[in-house]
Amino acid sequence: MPKILTQSQIDTFWRDGCVFPIRVMSAAQALEIRERLEAFERKTGGPLKGDLRHKSHLLFPWLDEVVHNSKIIDAIEDLYGPNLLCWSTNFFIKEAANPAFVSWHQDSTYWGLNKPDVVTAWVALTSSNKANGAMGFIPGTHTADQIPHRDTFAKHNLLTRGQEIAVDVDTSKEVTIELEPGEISLHHVRLVHGSPSNPSGDRRIGFAIRYIPTSVAQVAGRDSATLVRGSDQFHHFDLEPRPTADMDPEFVALHKEITERNAQILYRGTQVKTYNDPDALRDGAA
Ligand SMILES: O=C(O)CCC(=O)C(=O)O
């Protein structure tokens, strides 16, 4: 018996590689999270940058709460069973009238995980729609194996390496994921997806949470994750503690160590590392 998804939503996920919209909090709760983010940004003088955009749930309890949101985790359990880790989180912030975009890609390309049992809950903290650079995907492409990608390091590409699929993508089949604040989409790690820039007058903010069953392992180095449900009998990841205060110095140090280690994984085989560049606005999705 599924916990929150209907059988039809579960079937859609496995058939298309993506299911949406699923409401996991009210619009007012999503707005409150946006306000907390923007209060921090006002205090620190501008948009969240560099490694602060990654694994931010280790720095802010109000994001740790989103990662542990029971409706989200129920949905992940409906797909991947009761023992679950949050492997990572990434903010995808597209500023108003800004050229930032996300090229067509599969998340699995550089993550170093040993199997494609990985699902992203993309949490809309603002509306996300055709007018402000919503994500689009090509249904069914998650059933393909890993597709070759090329690194472009394109200036406005939000991905770590500006990587893009090295073959033609049949965009005639594209489906746009339109979401209201407080809704999520769930997408498979092998799904071909991307998003255009945001020409609108407001920011488009998504918080992407990457969940795995505890049986998944990292093959490209030591790694850590947060246990969000059940128990971990595999011990493939160091288990992360939960923050109780914003930017707690102990957690800031831990977060730095973890994101530096993750950068080694994401950028293996290349000299360029924009992930930890304090001025980078990249989101490091793959
Ligand atoms: O936020 C976007 O537009 C793209 C997000 C993405 O690529 C991802 O969550 O994997």
PDBQT file of the ligand as one rigid body, heavy atoms in Angstrom, charges set to zero:
ROOT
HETATM    1  O1  LIG A 301      16.377  23.809 -11.723  1.00  0.00    +0.000 OA
HETATM    2  C1  LIG A 301      16.584  23.529 -12.897  1.00  0.00    +0.000 C 
HETATM    3  O2  LIG A 301      16.181  24.253 -13.797  1.00  0.00    +0.000 OA
HETATM    4  C2  LIG A 301      17.335  22.277 -13.255  1.00  0.00    +0.000 C 
HETATM    5  C3  LIG A 301      17.433  21.341 -12.118  1.00  0.00    +0.000 C 
HETATM    6  C4  LIG A 301      18.198  20.102 -12.381  1.00  0.00    +0.000 C 
HETATM    7  O3  LIG A 301      18.840  19.943 -13.377  1.00  0.00    +0.000 OA
HETATM    8  C5  LIG A 301      18.149  19.057 -11.363  1.00  0.00    +0.000 C 
HETATM    9  O4  LIG A 301      17.520  19.242 -10.309  1.00  0.00    +0.000 OA
HETATM   10  O5  LIG A 301      18.753  17.993 -11.580  1.00  0.00    +0.000 OA
ENDROOT
TORSDOF 0
